[in-house]
Amino acid sequence: MRIGIEAQRIFRTKKHGMDIVALELIKALQHLDKENSYFVFVKKGNDHCIEETENFKIIEVPGLTYADWEQIFLPIYALKYKLDILHCTSNTAPLAYPGKSILTLHDVIFLENNANQTNSSWYQNLGRIYRRTIVPASVKRASRIITVSEFEKSQILRKLTLYPSSVNVVYNAFGTHFKCNIDAAEIASIRKKYHLPEGFIFYIGNTDPKKNIYTTLRAYRAYCIGSIDPLPLVIADIDEAFLNTVLEQTNTKSLRKNIVLTGYIFNCDLPAIYAGSALFLYPSLRESFGIPLLEAMACNVPVITSNVSALPEIAGDAAIVVDPTNEKSIGNAMMNLLSNETLLKEMKLKGLQRSKHFHWDISATTLLNIYTTV
């Protein structure tokens, strides 16, 4: 087969969830499949994170914006290489492409009426409008839809008119550099690089409303009030201006001295940050999967997460689950976990065992079977 994979943003330096998923699946397919011919369509960038192999060719496609790259230039290049299948990996697909296609639809959050979206940035709102316009047409044209959890499959079937058999679940996983035996010297080096304290609670809290940063900071305040010697909170992926806005709106400005901001964390640095933390806090309001849960578990770090969306499906019994809208519930879970050594050890062990169920080679094997079927 001649298989095209849309991976527009994997060469950008600062990658996020869908970029990492596409990259890891491509690397796993390179390892597993030496027979089919692959054409990986990317936008020019500085991080050349994959290399060509005998049956994997990297094609740089021009384009100024996400939309014109996808809707104008990608179909031209896909037709040029006479593909049997074009796999679009990031929710949307070129509507003008006449060939057979597979679409990975990570989530349909953009189709849901969510009051928290009022806190979205203009960029997030623009992306939501684009997806609302493109996705309904994309799914009608696709030969198969892939999503990342059974929960998200149920949401897709609720929001879009599709046959259940046309939607396949391919679970995400985590990189092999997330492991439980990270060297102490590496942890110390990364701690110095990001100016981190000795012990801390780790929270990835970007500006997306689903990350629940407002309730999380109120919960952290409850934890600080109830603890004799509270640990500092390390927050990734937000800036000082946004933090100040949240502190002002949640009446928690007194917490600023307890909070450390890292900015964007490169994926290669994340394992050492997980390993240096006392617990990982992930009380999202809405997730289709939740890769950070598995990353933390694989690094032998206990996890507190939400009892909603796909998070219980991914966490199993290997995390403390809480109501993400209840700040007292989150704060109490933090206090109980950090003060109970037996529970800490139990959750670490369960997390390590749970993470072993997810592997990119397993995901790529499932994906390759879908390619063959289609």
C-alpha positions as CSV (number, residue, x, y, z in Angstrom):
1,M,0.0,0.0,0.0
2,R,0.9,3.6,-0.5
3,I,-0.1,5.3,2.8
4,G,0.0,9.1,3.4
5,I,0.1,10.5,6.9
6,E,-0.7,14.1,7.6
7,A,1.6,15.3,10.4
8,Q,1.6,19.0,9.8
9,R,3.0,20.2,13.1
10,I,5.5,17.5,14.2
11,F,8.5,19.5,13.1
12,R,7.6,22.5,15.3
13,T,9.8,23.0,18.3
14,K,7.0,23.3,20.9
15,K,4.8,20.2,20.4
16,H,1.5,19.5,22.1
17,G,-0.7,16.5,22.5
18,M,-1.8,15.7,18.9
19,D,1.7,16.4,17.5
20,I,3.2,14.0,20.0
21,V,0.6,11.3,19.2
22,A,1.3,11.5,15.5
23,L,5.1,11.5,16.0
24,E,5.0,8.4,18.3
25,L,2.7,6.5,16.0
26,I,4.9,7.2,13.0
27,K,8.0,6.1,14.9
28,A,6.2,2.9,15.9
29,L,5.1,2.2,12.3
30,Q,8.6,2.7,11.1
31,H,9.7,0.0,13.6
32,L,6.9,-2.4,12.7
33,D,6.2,-2.1,9.0
34,K,9.0,-2.6,6.5
35,E,6.6,-3.5,3.5
36,N,4.2,-0.6,2.9
37,S,5.3,2.7,1.5
38,Y,4.7,5.7,3.7
39,F,4.6,9.4,2.8
40,V,4.7,11.7,5.8
41,F,3.4,15.2,5.0
42,V,4.8,17.9,7.3
43,K,5.2,21.7,7.5
44,K,8.7,23.0,7.5
45,G,10.1,23.4,11.0
46,N,13.3,23.3,13.1
47,D,12.8,20.1,15.0
48,H,13.5,17.2,12.5
49,C,12.4,14.6,15.0
50,I,12.1,11.7,12.5
51,E,14.3,10.5,9.7
52,E,13.5,9.0,6.4
53,T,13.9,5.2,6.1
54,E,13.7,2.9,3.0
55,N,9.9,2.9,3.0
56,F,9.2,6.2,4.8
57,K,9.5,9.4,2.9
58,I,9.1,12.9,4.5
59,I,7.4,15.5,2.3
60,E,7.5,19.2,3.2
61,V,4.3,20.8,2.1
62,P,4.1,24.6,1.9
63,G,1.4,26.8,3.5
64,L,1.1,30.0,5.6
65,T,-1.7,28.9,7.9
66,Y,-3.0,25.7,9.3
67,A,-6.1,26.0,7.1
68,D,-4.4,26.7,3.7
69,W,-1.8,24.0,4.3
70,E,-4.5,21.5,5.0
71,Q,-7.2,22.5,2.6
72,I,-5.2,23.7,-0.4
73,F,-1.7,22.3,-0.5
74,L,-2.1,18.9,1.3
75,P,-4.6,17.5,-1.3
76,I,-2.4,18.6,-4.1
77,Y,0.6,16.7,-2.7
78,A,-1.5,13.7,-1.7
79,L,-2.7,13.4,-5.3
80,K,0.8,13.7,-6.6
81,Y,2.0,10.7,-4.6
82,K,-1.0,8.5,-5.8
83,L,-1.9,7.3,-2.3
84,D,-4.1,4.3,-1.5
85,I,-5.0,5.9,1.9
86,L,-4.5,9.4,3.4
87,H,-4.5,9.3,7.2
88,C,-5.3,12.8,8.7
89,T,-4.2,12.7,12.3
90,S,-5.5,15.9,13.9
91,N,-9.3,16.1,13.8
92,T,-9.7,17.7,10.4
93,A,-9.1,16.7,6.7
94,P,-8.9,18.4,3.3
95,L,-12.4,18.5,1.9
96,A,-11.2,18.7,-1.7
97,Y,-9.2,15.4,-1.6
98,P,-11.1,12.8,-3.7
99,G,-9.2,9.7,-2.5
100,K,-9.7,7.3,0.3
101,S,-9.0,8.7,3.8
102,I,-8.9,7.9,7.5
103,L,-9.5,10.6,10.1
104,T,-8.3,10.6,13.6
105,L,-10.9,12.5,15.6
106,H,-9.3,13.0,19.0
107,D,-12.4,14.6,20.5
108,V,-15.6,16.5,19.8
109,I,-15.3,19.0,22.6
110,F,-15.6,21.8,20.1
111,L,-19.2,20.5,19.3
112,E,-20.2,20.6,23.0
113,N,-21.9,23.5,24.8
114,N,-19.5,24.2,27.6
115,A,-19.8,27.2,29.8
116,N,-16.1,27.1,30.5
117,Q,-15.4,28.0,26.9
118,T,-16.1,31.6,27.8
119,N,-12.6,31.8,29.2
120,S,-11.0,30.6,25.9
121,S,-8.4,32.7,24.1
122,W,-9.1,34.1,20.6
123,Y,-6.8,31.5,19.1
124,Q,-8.7,28.6,20.9
125,N,-12.1,30.1,19.7
126,L,-10.8,30.4,16.1
127,G,-9.7,26.8,16.2
128,R,-13.1,25.7,17.5
129,I,-14.9,27.6,14.7
130,Y,-12.6,25.9,12.1
131,R,-13.3,22.5,13.5
132,R,-17.0,23.1,13.7
133,T,-17.0,24.0,10.0
134,I,-14.7,21.2,8.7
135,V,-15.3,18.1,10.9
136,P,-18.9,17.3,10.0
137,A,-17.9,17.3,6.3
138,S,-14.7,15.5,7.0
139,V,-16.3,12.5,8.8
140,K,-18.8,12.0,5.9
141,R,-15.9,11.7,3.4
142,A,-13.7,9.5,5.6
143,S,-13.6,5.7,5.0
144,R,-13.0,5.2,8.7
145,I,-12.8,7.3,11.9
146,I,-10.3,6.6,14.6
147,T,-10.6,8.0,18.1
148,V,-8.6,7.5,21.3
149,S,-11.0,6.0,23.9
150,E,-14.3,4.2,24.3
151,F,-15.7,7.3,26.1
152,E,-14.8,9.5,23.1
153,K,-16.3,7.1,20.7
154,S,-19.6,7.3,22.6
155,Q,-19.4,11.1,22.4
156,I,-18.7,11.1,18.7
157,L,-21.6,8.8,18.0
158,R,-23.8,11.2,20.0
159,K,-22.7,14.3,18.2
160,L,-22.3,13.0,14.6
161,T,-24.4,10.7,12.4
162,L,-22.2,7.7,12.0
163,Y,-22.4,3.9,12.1
164,P,-20.7,2.5,15.3
165,S,-18.7,0.1,13.1
166,S,-17.1,3.1,11.2
167,V,-15.4,4.3,14.4
168,N,-12.4,2.5,15.8
169,V,-10.6,3.1,19.1
170,V,-6.8,3.2,19.0
171,Y,-5.5,4.0,22.5
172,N,-2.7,6.5,23.0
173,A,0.4,5.6,25.0
174,F,3.6,7.3,26.3
175,G,7.2,7.6,25.2
176,T,9.7,5.0,26.4
177,H,11.8,7.8,28.1
178,F,9.1,7.9,30.8
179,K,10.3,5.4,33.3
180,C,10.7,4.8,37.0
181,N,14.5,4.6,37.3
182,I,15.5,8.1,36.2
183,D,18.9,9.0,37.4
184,A,19.1,11.3,40.4
185,A,21.7,13.5,38.7
186,E,19.3,14.0,35.7
187,I,16.5,15.0,38.1
188,A,18.8,17.5,39.8
189,S,19.9,19.0,36.4
190,I,16.3,19.4,35.2
191,R,15.3,20.9,38.6
192,K,18.1,23.5,38.2
193,K,17.1,24.2,34.6
194,Y,13.5,25.0,35.5
195,H,14.3,26.5,39.0
196,L,12.2,23.9,40.8
197,P,12.1,23.2,44.6
198,E,13.2,19.9,46.2
199,G,9.6,18.6,46.6
200,F,6.5,19.8,44.9
201,I,3.0,19.0,43.4
202,F,3.1,19.0,39.6
203,Y,0.2,20.4,37.6
204,I,0.0,20.9,33.8
205,G,-2.3,23.8,33.6
206,N,-2.4,25.5,30.3
207,T,-4.9,28.2,29.4
208,D,-7.5,25.7,27.9
209,P,-10.6,26.0,30.2
210,K,-10.9,22.2,30.3
211,K,-7.7,22.0,32.3
212,N,-9.7,23.5,35.2
213,I,-7.1,25.8,36.6
214,Y,-9.5,28.1,38.5
215,T,-10.9,25.2,40.6
216,T,-7.5,23.7,40.9
217,L,-6.0,26.9,42.5
218,R,-9.0,27.0,45.0
219,A,-8.3,23.4,45.8
220,Y,-4.6,24.1,46.3
221,R,-5.6,26.9,48.7
222,A,-7.7,24.4,50.7
223,Y,-4.8,22.0,50.8
224,C,-2.4,24.7,52.0
225,I,-4.9,25.7,54.8
226,G,-5.2,22.1,55.9
227,S,-1.5,21.2,55.8
228,I,1.2,22.0,58.4
229,D,3.9,22.2,55.8
230,P,2.3,22.4,52.3
231,L,4.3,21.6,49.2
232,P,4.7,24.2,46.5
233,L,2.7,23.9,43.3
234,V,4.7,23.7,40.0
235,I,2.5,24.7,37.0
236,A,3.6,24.1,33.5
237,D,2.6,25.9,30.3
238,I,1.2,29.2,31.5
239,D,2.8,32.6,31.9
240,E,2.8,35.2,34.7
241,A,0.1,37.4,33.2
242,F,-2.4,34.5,32.9
243,L,-1.6,33.3,36.4
244,N,-2.1,36.7,37.9
245,T,-5.5,36.9,36.2
246,V,-6.5,33.5,37.7
247,L,-5.2,34.4,41.1
248,E,-7.2,37.7,41.0
249,Q,-10.4,36.0,39.8
250,T,-10.2,33.2,42.4
251,N,-9.2,35.4,45.3
252,T,-6.0,33.4,45.8
253,K,-3.3,36.0,45.4
254,S,-1.7,35.0,48.7
255,L,-0.7,31.6,47.0
256,R,1.7,33.3,44.6
257,K,4.7,32.7,46.8
258,N,3.9,29.0,46.8
259,I,3.7,28.7,43.0
260,V,6.5,28.0,40.5
261,L,5.9,28.5,36.8
262,T,8.0,26.5,34.3
263,G,6.7,27.8,31.0
264,Y,6.7,25.3,28.2
265,I,8.4,22.1,29.2
266,F,10.2,20.1,26.4
267,N,9.0,16.5,26.2
268,C,12.5,15.2,26.8
269,D,12.6,17.1,30.2
270,L,9.2,15.9,31.4
271,P,10.2,12.5,32.9
272,A,12.7,14.1,35.3
273,I,10.1,16.7,36.4
274,Y,7.5,13.9,37.1
275,A,10.1,11.9,38.9
276,G,11.0,14.9,41.1
277,S,7.4,15.5,42.2
278,A,5.5,14.2,45.1
279,L,2.3,13.8,43.2
280,F,0.8,14.7,39.8
281,L,-2.4,16.7,39.8
282,Y,-4.7,16.3,36.8
283,P,-8.3,17.3,37.6
284,S,-9.4,18.1,34.1
285,L,-13.1,18.8,33.3
286,R,-12.9,17.0,29.9
287,E,-10.3,14.8,28.3
288,S,-10.6,12.3,25.5
289,F,-7.6,10.3,26.8
290,G,-5.1,11.9,29.2
291,I,-1.5,10.9,28.2
292,P,0.0,12.8,31.2
293,L,-1.7,10.3,33.5
294,L,0.3,7.4,32.0
295,E,3.5,9.5,31.9
296,A,3.3,10.2,35.6
297,M,2.4,6.6,36.4
298,A,5.3,5.3,34.4
299,C,7.6,7.6,36.3
300,N,6.4,6.1,39.6
301,V,4.4,9.2,40.7
302,P,1.0,8.9,42.3
303,V,-1.9,10.6,40.5
304,I,-5.0,12.5,41.4
305,T,-7.4,12.9,38.5
306,S,-11.1,13.5,37.7
307,N,-14.0,11.1,37.8
308,V,-15.4,12.4,34.5
309,S,-14.9,11.9,30.7
310,A,-12.2,9.4,29.6
311,L,-10.0,9.8,32.7
312,P,-11.5,6.9,34.8
313,E,-11.2,4.6,31.7
314,I,-7.5,5.4,31.3
315,A,-6.6,5.5,35.0
316,G,-8.5,2.4,36.1
317,D,-8.0,1.9,39.8
318,A,-4.4,3.3,39.6
319,A,-5.3,6.9,40.5
320,I,-7.3,8.8,43.2
321,V,-10.4,10.1,41.3
322,V,-12.2,13.2,42.5
323,D,-15.1,15.5,41.4
324,P,-13.2,18.2,39.4
325,T,-15.8,20.8,40.2
326,N,-15.4,20.3,44.0
327,E,-12.4,22.2,45.3
328,K,-12.7,20.6,48.8
329,S,-12.7,17.1,47.3
330,I,-9.5,17.8,45.4
331,G,-7.9,19.5,48.4
332,N,-8.8,16.7,50.7
333,A,-7.4,14.1,48.2
334,M,-4.1,16.0,48.1
335,M,-3.9,16.1,51.9
336,N,-4.9,12.4,52.4
337,L,-2.5,11.1,49.8
338,L,0.5,13.1,50.9
339,S,0.0,12.3,54.5
340,N,-0.5,8.5,54.0
341,E,2.7,6.7,53.2
342,T,0.9,3.3,52.7
343,L,-1.5,4.8,50.3
344,L,1.3,6.6,48.4
345,K,3.2,3.3,47.9
346,E,0.0,1.5,46.9
347,M,-0.9,4.1,44.2
348,K,2.7,4.2,42.9
349,L,2.7,0.4,42.4
350,K,-0.8,0.4,40.8
351,G,0.3,3.2,38.5
352,L,3.3,1.3,37.3
353,Q,1.2,-1.8,36.6
354,R,-1.5,0.2,34.8
355,S,1.0,2.0,32.5
356,K,2.2,-1.3,31.2
357,H,-1.1,-1.8,29.4
358,F,-0.4,1.1,27.0
359,H,2.4,1.0,24.4
360,W,2.9,2.7,21.1
361,D,3.7,-0.6,19.3
362,I,0.3,-1.9,20.4
363,S,-1.4,1.2,19.1
364,A,0.6,1.1,15.8
365,T,-0.3,-2.6,15.3
366,T,-4.0,-1.7,15.7
367,L,-3.6,1.2,13.3
368,L,-1.9,-1.0,10.7
369,N,-4.8,-3.4,10.8
370,I,-7.2,-0.6,10.1
371,Y,-5.1,0.6,7.2
372,T,-5.2,-3.0,5.8
373,T,-9.0,-3.3,6.3
374,V,-9.8,0.0,4.7
